[in-house]
Amino acid sequence: MSAELTLTDLRQRWNEVLDLVESRDRVVWIAYFDARLESFENGRLTLDFRDSNKLATGHDYQEARLRHRSLLQSAIFDVFGITAVVVEK
């Protein structure tokens, strides 16, 4: 994939990333499935989870996401061929 990867490129193929995460670890997929891709600059992908807090029961998986972030970053590398640092807003 080109070094000029954009946020739009990531959004267009984000389901591929999530599908790969799910095939490797469904618990990690649950922690990330409702992320909104907010920005991608200098190899840093910012995810926003504000919508997950709108549900009546909520589902805050921030601690789990911190423990399993490397699996998501590995899936991004496998789909796009880039190393991205994933951060939360």
All heavy atoms as an XYZ file, in Angstrom:
735
protein
N       0.850     -1.172      0.000
C       0.000      0.000      0.000
C       0.895      1.233      0.000
O       1.955      1.258      0.586
C      -0.922     -0.050      1.225
C      -1.770      1.163      1.400
S      -3.511      1.266      1.002
C      -4.050      0.278     -0.206
N       0.440      2.266     -0.624
C       1.187      3.512     -0.752
C       1.455      4.154      0.599
O       0.672      4.058      1.526
C       0.378      4.478     -1.630
O       0.893      5.776     -1.536
N       2.570      4.878      0.672
C       2.899      5.619      1.893
C       1.921      6.777      2.087
O       1.892      7.385      3.144
C       4.327      6.126      1.809
N       1.134      7.080      1.076
C       0.171      8.181      1.129
C      -1.207      7.707      1.587
O      -2.219      8.254      1.175
C       0.064      8.836     -0.254
C       1.364      9.404     -0.770
C       1.897     10.533      0.104
O       1.098     11.359      0.576
O       3.111     10.557      0.333
N      -1.241      6.732      2.444
C      -2.505      6.216      2.956
C      -3.260      7.332      3.676
O      -2.672      8.091      4.440
C      -2.222      5.057      3.923
C      -3.423      4.273      4.410
C      -4.040      3.487      3.256
C      -2.991      3.323      5.516
N      -4.555      7.416      3.414
C      -5.374      8.477      4.008
C      -6.428      7.871      4.943
O      -6.671      6.657      4.935
C      -6.105      9.286      2.919
O      -7.063      8.420      2.281
C      -5.130      9.855      1.903
N      -7.061      8.744      5.708
C      -8.149      8.314      6.571
C      -9.276      7.701      5.739
O      -9.872      6.695      6.134
C      -8.667      9.500      7.389
C      -9.789      9.200      8.376
C      -9.362      8.174      9.416
C     -10.241     10.487      9.049
N      -9.530      8.262      4.587
C     -10.562      7.712      3.693
C     -10.215      6.291      3.281
O     -11.079      5.409      3.276
C     -10.734      8.609      2.451
O     -11.135      9.918      2.885
C     -11.767      8.049      1.505
N      -8.942      6.041      2.948
C      -8.506      4.682      2.591
C      -8.761      3.716      3.748
O      -9.246      2.595      3.538
C      -7.010      4.657      2.255
C      -6.643      5.503      1.054
O      -7.477      5.632      0.126
O      -5.515      6.041      1.039
N      -8.399      4.144      4.942
C      -8.612      3.295      6.119
C     -10.093      3.011      6.329
O     -10.489      1.868      6.596
C      -8.036      3.964      7.365
C      -6.515      3.920      7.494
C      -6.038      4.927      8.520
C      -6.057      2.525      7.861
N     -10.913      4.031      6.211
C     -12.356      3.845      6.409
C     -12.946      2.884      5.374
O     -13.827      2.081      5.699
C     -13.070      5.182      6.333
C     -12.897      6.013      7.580
C     -13.620      7.336      7.483
N     -13.548      8.067      8.746
C     -13.594      9.366      8.850
N     -13.739     10.110      7.764
N     -13.519      9.942     10.029
N     -12.486      2.974      4.139
C     -13.027      2.130      3.081
C     -12.752      0.651      3.319
O     -13.530     -0.192      2.907
C     -12.463      2.548      1.723
C     -13.028      3.848      1.230
C     -12.382      4.310     -0.074
O     -11.311      3.851     -0.458
N     -13.032      5.247     -0.732
N     -11.661      0.347      4.001
C     -11.299     -1.055      4.207
C     -11.305     -1.457      5.683
O     -10.803     -2.509      6.047
C      -9.928     -1.324      3.588
C      -9.944     -1.097      2.074
C      -8.647     -1.453      1.425
N      -8.378     -2.880      1.555
C      -7.179     -3.415      1.343
N      -6.155     -2.673      1.012
N      -6.994     -4.721      1.476
N     -11.886     -0.632      6.532
C     -11.878     -0.886      7.966
C     -12.554     -2.209      8.317
O     -12.122     -2.924      9.224
C     -12.532      0.269      8.715
C     -12.395      0.155     10.198
C     -13.401      0.018     11.103
C     -11.187      0.174     10.965
N     -12.889     -0.044     12.381
C     -11.524      0.051     12.317
C      -9.827      0.282     10.629
C     -10.577      0.027     13.337
C      -8.875      0.263     11.642
C      -9.257      0.133     12.975
N     -13.620     -2.568      7.598
C     -14.285     -3.844      7.877
C     -13.358     -5.025      7.633
O     -13.464     -6.049      8.314
C     -15.575     -3.989      7.075
C     -16.696     -3.157      7.667
O     -16.649     -2.761      8.828
N     -17.705     -2.876      6.869
N     -12.437     -4.903      6.686
C     -11.444     -5.970      6.478
C     -10.562     -6.121      7.708
O     -10.236     -7.240      8.114
C     -10.565     -5.670      5.264
C     -11.281     -5.762      3.938
C     -10.350     -5.384      2.791
O      -9.252     -5.981      2.691
O     -10.715     -4.488      2.013
N     -10.168     -4.998      8.281
C      -9.351     -5.020      9.496
C     -10.134     -5.694     10.616
O      -9.637     -6.595     11.302
C      -8.914     -3.594      9.905
C      -8.234     -3.602     11.265
C      -8.002     -2.987      8.844
N     -11.386     -5.263     10.809
C     -12.208     -5.844     11.875
C     -12.478     -7.324     11.650
O     -12.480     -8.111     12.608
C     -13.520     -5.076     12.003
C     -13.399     -3.647     12.515
C     -14.770     -2.976     12.531
C     -12.748     -3.593     13.881
N     -12.700     -7.724     10.411
C     -12.914     -9.143     10.118
C     -11.675     -9.963     10.482
O     -11.784    -11.076     11.016
C     -13.259     -9.353      8.643
C     -14.649     -8.854      8.278
O     -15.461     -8.580      9.197
O     -14.924     -8.729      7.064
N     -10.513     -9.426     10.192
C      -9.265    -10.114     10.521
C      -9.086    -10.200     12.036
O      -8.714    -11.247     12.566
C      -8.087     -9.393      9.872
C      -6.735    -10.089      9.895
C      -6.817    -11.504      9.335
C      -5.727     -9.261      9.111
N      -9.388     -9.118     12.735
C      -9.320     -9.131     14.202
C     -10.276    -10.189     14.750
O      -9.907    -10.994     15.613
C      -9.646     -7.738     14.786
C      -9.874     -7.817     16.294
C      -8.536     -6.751     14.458
N     -11.500    -10.216     14.234
C     -12.485    -11.187     14.715
C     -12.024    -12.620     14.476
O     -12.225    -13.492     15.327
C     -13.837    -10.952     14.049
C     -14.914    -11.880     14.577
C     -16.263    -11.673     13.928
O     -16.319    -11.185     12.776
O     -17.263    -12.008     14.563
N     -11.392    -12.871     13.339
C     -10.929    -14.230     13.050
C      -9.802    -14.663     13.992
O      -9.602    -15.846     14.220
C     -10.468    -14.340     11.594
O      -9.216    -13.698     11.398
N      -9.099    -13.701     14.564
C      -7.988    -14.000     15.468
C      -8.407    -14.036     16.932
O      -7.890    -14.808     17.712
C      -6.870    -12.974     15.273
C      -6.234    -13.084     13.914
C      -5.205    -12.017     13.684
N      -4.593    -12.194     12.368
C      -3.759    -11.325     11.830
N      -3.419    -10.232     12.485
N      -3.264    -11.549     10.640
N      -9.367    -13.166     17.293
C      -9.788    -13.089     18.694
C     -11.088    -12.303     18.782
O     -11.088    -11.082     18.675
C      -8.700    -12.417     19.537
C      -8.942    -12.546     21.024
O     -10.109    -12.392     21.459
O      -7.967    -12.783     21.755
N     -12.183    -13.000     18.999
C     -13.498    -12.351     19.020
C     -13.633    -11.357     20.175
O     -14.312    -10.338     20.040
C     -14.606    -13.395     19.088
C     -15.983    -12.771     19.009
C     -17.012    -13.770     18.544
N     -18.355    -13.269     18.658
C     -18.949    -12.435     17.807
N     -18.284    -11.995     16.763
N     -20.184    -12.045     17.980
N     -12.992    -11.614     21.287
C     -13.063    -10.687     22.417
C     -12.437     -9.345     22.051
O     -12.980     -8.284     22.356
C     -12.387    -11.287     23.673
C     -12.282    -10.257     24.784
C     -13.152    -12.521     24.144
N     -11.322     -9.375     21.356
C     -10.680     -8.138     20.919
C     -11.578     -7.418     19.914
O     -11.727     -6.202     19.955
C      -9.280     -8.412     20.334
C      -8.654     -7.130     19.802
C      -8.386     -9.044     21.394
N     -12.201     -8.175     19.020
C     -13.129     -7.578     18.060
C     -14.267     -6.842     18.791
O     -14.629     -5.725     18.425
C     -13.710     -8.661     17.142
C     -14.772     -8.146     16.232
C     -14.596     -7.508     15.044
C     -16.193     -8.208     16.448
N     -15.821     -7.165     14.504
C     -16.812     -7.595     15.344
C     -16.982     -8.727     17.460
C     -18.187     -7.488     15.234
C     -18.361     -8.618     17.344
C     -18.938     -8.000     16.242
N     -14.814     -7.466     19.843
C     -15.890     -6.831     20.607
C     -15.414     -5.503     21.189
O     -16.165     -4.525     21.238
C     -16.411     -7.774     21.714
C     -17.183     -8.927     21.080
C     -17.271     -7.029     22.726
C     -17.527    -10.054     22.040
N     -14.165     -5.457     21.614
C     -13.632     -4.231     22.215
C     -13.464     -3.106     21.192
O     -13.510     -1.936     21.547
C     -12.297     -4.524     22.886
N     -13.295     -3.452     19.912
C     -13.003     -2.441     18.884
C     -14.089     -2.233     17.841
O     -14.008     -1.294     17.053
C     -11.701     -2.794     18.153
C     -10.478     -2.450     18.943
C      -9.751     -3.428     19.595
C     -10.042     -1.130     19.053
C      -8.625     -3.112     20.339
C      -8.922     -0.804     19.790
C      -8.221     -1.798     20.419
O      -7.111     -1.476     21.157
N     -15.111     -3.076     17.797
C     -16.040     -3.036     16.670
C     -16.774     -1.708     16.505
O     -17.173     -1.354     15.405
C     -17.048     -4.191     16.729
C     -18.215     -3.937     17.647
C     -19.415     -3.470     17.134
C     -18.115     -4.162     19.006
C     -20.498     -3.226     17.978
C     -19.184     -3.925     19.849
C     -20.370     -3.455     19.339
N     -16.972     -0.967     17.594
C     -17.751      0.267     17.475
C     -16.886      1.524     17.440
O     -17.378      2.629     17.629
C     -18.795      0.361     18.583
C     -18.195      0.414     19.967
O     -16.994      0.161     20.110
O     -18.947      0.699     20.927
N     -15.620      1.363     17.156
C     -14.722      2.521     17.057
C     -15.053      3.345     15.819
O     -15.364      2.803     14.763
C     -13.279      2.056     16.979
N     -14.969      4.639     15.982
C     -15.057      5.553     14.835
C     -13.656      6.029     14.531
O     -12.937      6.460     15.436
C     -15.960      6.732     15.151
C     -17.391      6.335     15.296
C     -18.271      7.567     15.306
N     -19.645      7.185     15.496
C     -20.522      7.062     14.501
N     -20.156      7.309     13.277
N     -21.758      6.719     14.745
N     -13.280      5.945     13.279
C     -11.959      6.407     12.873
C     -12.013      7.922     12.772
O     -12.694      8.462     11.917
C     -11.566      5.791     11.534
C     -11.092      4.339     11.591
C     -12.175      3.400     12.049
C     -10.545      3.918     10.258
N     -11.315      8.592     13.666
C     -11.399     10.050     13.727
C     -10.337     10.735     12.876
O     -10.622     11.686     12.160
C     -11.277     10.523     15.169
C     -11.388     12.026     15.262
C     -11.392     12.509     16.682
O     -12.469     12.443     17.293
O     -10.332     12.939     17.156
N      -9.087     10.283     12.999
C      -8.029     10.931     12.224
C      -6.890      9.952     11.991
O      -6.742      8.965     12.716
C      -7.506     12.185     12.939
O      -6.868     11.829     14.154
N      -6.105     10.252     10.955
C      -4.912      9.469     10.652
C      -3.856     10.436     10.152
O      -3.976     10.989      9.061
C      -5.202      8.397      9.596
C      -4.006      7.567      9.261
C      -3.451      6.712     10.199
C      -3.426      7.640      8.010
C      -2.328      5.947      9.894
C      -2.319      6.881      7.693
C      -1.770      6.026      8.641
N      -2.856     10.663     11.002
C      -1.786     11.598     10.664
C      -0.458     11.048     11.151
O      -0.355     10.605     12.301
C      -2.043     12.959     11.312
C      -3.315     13.632     10.834
C      -3.634     14.896     11.623
O      -2.899     15.220     12.572
O      -4.625     15.546     11.269
N       0.542     11.074     10.280
C       1.895     10.644     10.641
C       1.918      9.255     11.259
O       2.619      9.005     12.234
C       2.541     11.654     11.600
C       2.625     13.036     10.998
O       2.951     13.179      9.814
N       2.320     14.045     11.775
N       1.121      8.335     10.693
C       1.099      6.961     11.165
C       0.348      6.748     12.469
O       0.408      5.679     13.062
N      -0.381      7.744     12.894
C      -1.122      7.691     14.169
C      -2.616      7.693     13.866
O      -3.159      8.689     13.383
C      -0.726      8.892     15.016
C      -1.324      8.924     16.377
C      -0.779     10.151     17.109
N      -1.533     10.416     18.295
C      -1.041     10.309     19.521
N       0.216      9.967     19.690
N      -1.795     10.562     20.555
N      -3.276      6.590     14.177
C      -4.709      6.444     13.949
C      -5.446      6.698     15.262
O      -5.242      5.987     16.246
C      -5.030      5.033     13.447
C      -6.508      4.696     13.250
C      -7.154      5.618     12.213
C      -6.672      3.241     12.865
N      -6.295      7.720     15.267
C      -7.059      8.058     16.463
C      -8.463      7.488     16.338
O      -9.160      7.729     15.354
C      -7.128      9.588     16.660
O      -5.795     10.091     16.746
C      -7.899      9.946     17.914
N      -8.853      6.720     17.348
C     -10.173      6.113     17.401
C     -11.011      6.817     18.454
O     -10.517      7.182     19.517
C     -10.059      4.625     17.763
C      -9.210      3.768     16.835
C      -9.185      2.326     17.351
C      -9.706      3.828     15.410
N     -12.297      6.979     18.144
C     -13.236      7.641     19.047
C     -14.304      6.626     19.445
O     -14.909      5.990     18.586
C     -13.857      8.827     18.320
C     -14.792      9.645     19.178
O     -15.110      9.224     20.307
O     -15.212     10.714     18.710
N     -14.531      6.485     20.741
C     -15.504      5.524     21.259
C     -16.677      6.204     21.953
O     -17.394      5.577     22.725
C     -14.816      4.561     22.239
C     -13.870      3.628     21.556
C     -12.533      3.965     21.431
C     -14.304      2.432     21.026
C     -11.638      3.114     20.800
C     -13.431      1.573     20.387
C     -12.098      1.922     20.274
N     -16.909      7.476     21.688
C     -18.002      8.189     22.363
C     -19.359      7.548     22.131
O     -20.199      7.537     23.017
C     -18.042      9.649     21.930
C     -16.937     10.459     22.572
C     -17.042     11.884     22.181
N     -16.620     11.986     20.774
C     -16.591     13.098     20.089
N     -16.975     14.215     20.639
N     -16.184     13.114     18.846
N     -19.614      6.996     20.953
C     -20.921      6.397     20.669
C     -21.193      5.179     21.543
O     -22.341      4.885     21.861
C     -21.040      6.002     19.198
C     -21.253      7.212     18.305
O     -21.574      8.295     18.825
O     -21.086      7.065     17.085
N     -20.174      4.451     21.943
C     -20.391      3.265     22.770
C     -20.960      3.637     24.131
O     -21.618      2.827     24.780
C     -19.094      2.477     22.950
O     -18.149      3.228     23.682
N     -20.741      4.853     24.568
C     -21.257      5.297     25.862
C     -22.707      5.749     25.796
O     -23.309      6.034     26.825
C     -20.393      6.433     26.417
C     -18.995      5.973     26.716
O     -18.788      4.843     27.115
N     -18.029      6.844     26.503
N     -23.286      5.803     24.608
C     -24.671      6.238     24.446
C     -25.672      5.125     24.753
O     -26.836      5.396     24.966
C     -24.914      6.741     23.023
C     -24.188      8.031     22.729
C     -24.459      8.483     21.318
C     -23.702      9.756     21.010
N     -23.908     10.183     19.629
N     -25.222      3.888     24.751
C     -26.133      2.779     24.997
C     -26.569      2.784     26.460
O     -25.815      3.181     27.343
C     -25.463      1.446     24.660
C     -25.043      1.281     23.195
C     -24.330     -0.026     23.010
C     -26.251      1.361     22.284
N     -27.760      2.305     26.696
C     -28.311      2.326     28.053
C     -27.412      1.604     29.051
O     -27.193      2.065     30.158
C     -29.702      1.707     28.053
N     -26.897      0.457     28.658
C     -26.048     -0.308     29.570
C     -24.582      0.034     29.399
O     -23.766     -0.362     30.221
C     -26.231     -1.822     29.344
O     -25.890     -2.127     27.986
C     -27.653     -2.244     29.647
N     -24.251      0.706     28.339
C     -22.859      1.061     28.068
C     -22.011     -0.176     27.850
O     -22.394     -1.278     28.195
N     -20.890      0.001     27.269
C     -19.936     -1.088     27.139
C     -18.549     -0.483     26.959
O     -18.036     -0.358     25.878
C     -20.309     -2.077     26.036
C     -20.507     -1.482     24.680
N     -21.668     -0.871     24.317
C     -19.702     -1.409     23.606
C     -21.565     -0.444     23.062
N     -20.381     -0.751     22.615
N     -17.981     -0.124     28.082
C     -16.667      0.498     28.091
C     -15.598     -0.578     28.201
O     -15.403     -1.181     29.251
C     -16.553      1.468     29.261
C     -15.213      2.196     29.273
O     -14.436      2.031     28.318
O     -14.958      2.926     30.231
N     -14.920     -0.816     27.093
C     -13.888     -1.843     27.034
C     -12.495     -1.225     26.953
O     -11.573     -1.835     26.443
C     -14.113     -2.755     25.825
C     -15.420     -3.504     25.881
C     -16.432     -3.236     24.974
C     -15.639     -4.476     26.836
C     -17.631     -3.932     25.016
C     -16.830     -5.173     26.888
C     -17.819     -4.902     25.972
O     -19.006     -5.585     26.021
N     -12.336     -0.012     27.473
C     -11.057      0.687     27.342
C      -9.901     -0.123     27.901
O      -8.858     -0.234     27.267
C     -11.119      2.046     28.026
C      -9.836      2.838     27.835
C      -9.925      4.231     28.417
O     -10.804      4.537     29.212
N      -9.011      5.074     28.031
N     -10.065     -0.721     29.059
C      -8.986     -1.508     29.649
C      -8.615     -2.696     28.759
O      -7.436     -2.980     28.541
C      -9.391     -1.998     31.036
C      -8.256     -2.682     31.766
C      -8.656     -3.091     33.166
O      -9.314     -2.303     33.869
O      -8.289     -4.213     33.555
N      -9.613     -3.374     28.225
C      -9.348     -4.506     27.329
C      -8.659     -4.038     26.053
O      -7.751     -4.703     25.552
C     -10.651     -5.224     26.982
N      -9.080     -2.870     25.540
C      -8.449     -2.366     24.319
C      -6.977     -2.067     24.550
O      -6.142     -2.333     23.683
C      -9.185     -1.121     23.821
C     -10.551     -1.433     23.245
C     -11.155     -0.244     22.535
N     -11.345      0.922     23.370
C     -12.477      1.228     23.989
N     -13.529      0.441     23.900
N     -12.564      2.339     24.704
N      -6.642     -1.535     25.703
C      -5.237     -1.251     26.007
C      -4.410     -2.533     26.003
O      -3.290     -2.555     25.496
C      -5.111     -0.545     27.357
C      -5.606      0.888     27.400
C      -5.607      1.400     28.841
C      -4.769      1.786     26.516
N      -4.964     -3.598     26.567
C      -4.234     -4.873     26.634
C      -4.077     -5.530     25.266
O      -3.136     -6.283     25.044
C      -4.951     -5.839     27.574
C      -4.834     -5.496     29.033
C      -5.299     -6.646     29.922
N      -6.554     -7.253     29.512
C      -7.762     -6.901     29.956
N      -7.878     -5.914     30.817
N      -8.842     -7.529     29.537
N      -5.016     -5.274     24.358
C      -5.044     -6.004     23.089
C      -4.798     -5.135     21.864
O      -5.026     -5.565     20.739
C      -6.385     -6.722     22.942
C      -6.649     -7.691     24.033
N      -5.911     -8.850     24.199
C      -7.555     -7.685     25.042
C      -6.357     -9.507     25.247
N      -7.348     -8.819     25.782
N      -4.324     -3.939     22.070
C      -4.107     -3.000     20.963
C      -3.170     -3.568     19.908
O      -3.329     -3.319     18.712
C      -3.574     -1.687     21.510
C      -3.483     -0.617     20.449
C      -3.247      0.730     21.064
N      -4.475      1.115     21.754
C      -4.533      2.034     22.688
N      -3.471      2.677     23.069
N      -5.679      2.332     23.265
N      -2.194     -4.345     20.327
C      -1.215     -4.879     19.368
C      -1.877     -5.777     18.331
O      -1.445     -5.811     17.173
C      -0.092     -5.626     20.085
O      -0.606     -6.732     20.797
N      -2.943     -6.492     18.705
C      -3.630     -7.337     17.725
C      -4.296     -6.481     16.655
O      -4.230     -6.794     15.467
C      -4.665     -8.226     18.417
C      -5.193     -9.366     17.557
C      -5.524    -10.568     18.426
C      -6.392     -8.961     16.758
N      -4.905     -5.371     17.047
C      -5.510     -4.459     16.075
C      -4.432     -3.868     15.169
O      -4.597     -3.823     13.951
C      -6.284     -3.351     16.776
C      -6.920     -2.313     15.851
C      -8.007     -2.946     14.989
C      -7.483     -1.152     16.652
N      -3.337     -3.440     15.747
C      -2.247     -2.859     14.949
C      -1.670     -3.891     13.985
O      -1.328     -3.557     12.846
C      -1.168     -2.290     15.886
C      -1.659     -1.075     16.624
C      -0.719     -0.538     17.687
O      -0.867      0.605     18.067
N       0.217     -1.309     18.169
N      -1.603     -5.146     14.396
C      -1.132     -6.215     13.516
C      -2.090     -6.425     12.343
O      -1.661     -6.614     11.201
C      -0.994     -7.513     14.323
O      -0.693     -8.595     13.494
N      -3.396     -6.366     12.609
C      -4.390     -6.520     11.529
C      -4.295     -5.359     10.545
O      -4.414     -5.554      9.329
C      -5.795     -6.629     12.114
N      -4.068     -4.146     11.050
C      -3.893     -2.986     10.164
C      -2.671     -3.208      9.274
O      -2.712     -2.956      8.069
C      -3.765     -1.685     10.979
C      -5.092     -1.347     11.655
C      -3.300     -0.529     10.099
C      -5.010     -0.236     12.692
N      -1.604     -3.713      9.850
C      -0.408     -3.988      9.060
C      -0.697     -5.040      7.992
O      -0.296     -4.892      6.830
C       0.755     -4.461      9.946
C       1.991     -4.749      9.167
C       2.847     -3.718      8.801
C       2.295     -6.038      8.755
C       3.978     -3.970      8.055
C       3.423     -6.300      8.005
C       4.271     -5.259      7.652
N      -1.417     -6.099      8.359
C      -1.709     -7.171      7.404
C      -2.596     -6.700      6.257
O      -2.434     -7.150      5.124
C      -2.352     -8.360      8.115
C      -1.375     -9.081      9.034
O      -0.151     -8.846      8.940
O      -1.843     -9.883      9.863
N      -3.528     -5.802      6.515
C      -4.435     -5.322      5.465
C      -3.786     -4.222      4.632
O      -3.898     -4.219      3.407
C      -5.771     -4.828      6.073
C      -6.626     -4.124      5.028
C      -6.533     -5.989      6.701
N      -3.078     -3.288      5.287
C      -2.567     -2.114      4.586
C      -1.055     -2.110      4.360
O      -0.547     -1.288      3.603
C      -2.944     -0.836      5.357
C      -4.411     -0.552      5.350
C      -5.195     -0.855      6.445
C      -5.014      0.019      4.248
C      -6.552     -0.598      6.448
C      -6.368      0.283      4.232
C      -7.140     -0.027      5.334
N      -0.331     -2.964      5.063
C       1.118     -2.995      4.914
C       1.826     -1.806      5.554
O       2.907     -1.438      5.159
N       1.178     -1.223      6.555
C       1.788     -0.087      7.261
C       1.763     -0.362      8.762
O       0.921     -1.083      9.263
C       1.041      1.246      6.993
C      -0.418      1.158      7.446
C       1.134      1.652      5.549
C      -0.935      2.421      8.051
N       2.692      0.264      9.450
C       2.694      0.211     10.904
C       2.001      1.471     11.402
O       2.446      2.582     11.099
C       4.139      0.151     11.437
O       4.746     -1.033     10.912
C       4.153      0.105     12.946
N       0.913      1.287     12.112
C       0.153      2.418     12.643
C       0.124      2.327     14.153
O       0.022      1.239     14.718
C      -1.275      2.405     12.095
N       0.201      3.467     14.785
C       0.029      3.548     16.231
C      -1.427      3.905     16.469
O      -1.920      4.902     15.945
C       0.964      4.626     16.833
C       0.684      4.790     18.313
C       2.418      4.283     16.577
N      -2.117      3.086     17.240
C      -3.532      3.307     17.518
C      -3.651      3.997     18.867
O      -3.075      3.544     19.854
C      -4.313      1.980     17.523
C      -5.750      2.196     17.951
C      -4.254      1.331     16.143
N      -4.398      5.096     18.871
C      -4.642      5.837     20.111
C      -6.142      6.100     20.221
O      -6.865      6.088     19.230
C      -3.871      7.169     20.170
C      -2.379      6.931     20.192
C      -4.242      8.076     19.027
N      -6.599      6.315     21.446
C      -8.001      6.634     21.688
C      -8.156      8.094     22.034
O      -7.320      8.678     22.683
C      -8.543      5.814     22.856
C      -8.720      4.375     22.525
C      -9.408      3.617     23.636
O     -10.260      4.209     24.345
O      -9.109      2.428     23.790
N      -9.257      8.629     21.603
C      -9.601     10.016     21.940
C     -10.265     10.025     23.289
O     -10.990      9.157     23.655
C     -10.540     10.587     20.880
C     -10.965     11.969     21.192
C     -11.803     12.506     20.088
C     -12.259     13.905     20.485
N     -13.063     14.496     19.493
